C-alpha cells in the first residue's frame, strides 16, 4: 500500500519537475543570446516575459504567440524525469545532487541541439560543479587522470576533424565549414572526465562514439530515403556524451 509520505514525495517531485522545466527553458532561451541571466523574451516578437509568464507557460501578452514545441517538450520531460530521479536516484549521488547534475546536463543538451554550441560560460560552471563532485566520488588521482584523458582524447579528435575538413575541402575544391566536433565538445569531455574519473571516462567516450555513430547513421539513412541528405551536415555530439555519462552515474 502506498503511504501518505510516498504520495507527498511524488507530488513534491512533480512540482520540482515543473520548476526544473521552467528553469531549463529560461536558460536555453537567454544564455545563447546574452550569455547572462537576462530577462526572457518572446520568441516571436521579443517582448519581455515576466516570471509568472514563464512559470505558467502563458502566451505572449503582446503578440499572443504560444510557447514553442521545445518549451513544452522540455517541460513534460522534466516532469517525468525528476520523479524518476526522486524514486530511483543514482546510488552514489542521492536525489538533490542528481537533480543538480540533471539540470546541468539538460542545459547543455538543449542548447547544443538547438544551436550546435556548448557555451564557454556553461562549461565554466560545469568545471566548478565537477571538481568537488569528482574529488568526492573518485579521489584526486582518478579525477585528474579522468580529466586528462577526457580532454586529451577529444582534443586529438578535434584537431583530426580540422585536418580532415581541410583535406576534404582541397579534394572537393570547395570550403567545408562544418566540423565534426567543436571545442565545446572537448571542454565537455574534460568536465565529464573530472566527474566520472578514470577509467569510466574511457567507457563514456567509447559509448558516446558508438551511440553517435549509430544514430548518425540512422539519421543519414532517413535523409537519403527522403532525398534531403546533405554531406557534412553537423550533428550535435554533446547529447551522446551526456546520455553515456548519465548511464555511468547510475552504475557508480
HELIX and SHEET records of a PDB file:
HELIX    1   1 UNK A    4  UNK A   34  1                                  31    
HELIX    2   2 UNK A   51  UNK A   55  1                                   5    
HELIX    3   3 UNK A   69  UNK A   87  1                                  19    
HELIX    4   4 UNK A   95  UNK A  115  1                                  21    
HELIX    5   5 UNK A  120  UNK A  138  1                                  19    
HELIX    6   6 UNK A  140  UNK A  172  1                                  33    
HELIX    7   7 UNK A  183  UNK A  196  1                                  14    
HELIX    8   8 UNK A  200  UNK A  225  1                                  26    
HELIX    9   9 UNK A  238  UNK A  250  1                                  13    
END                                                                             
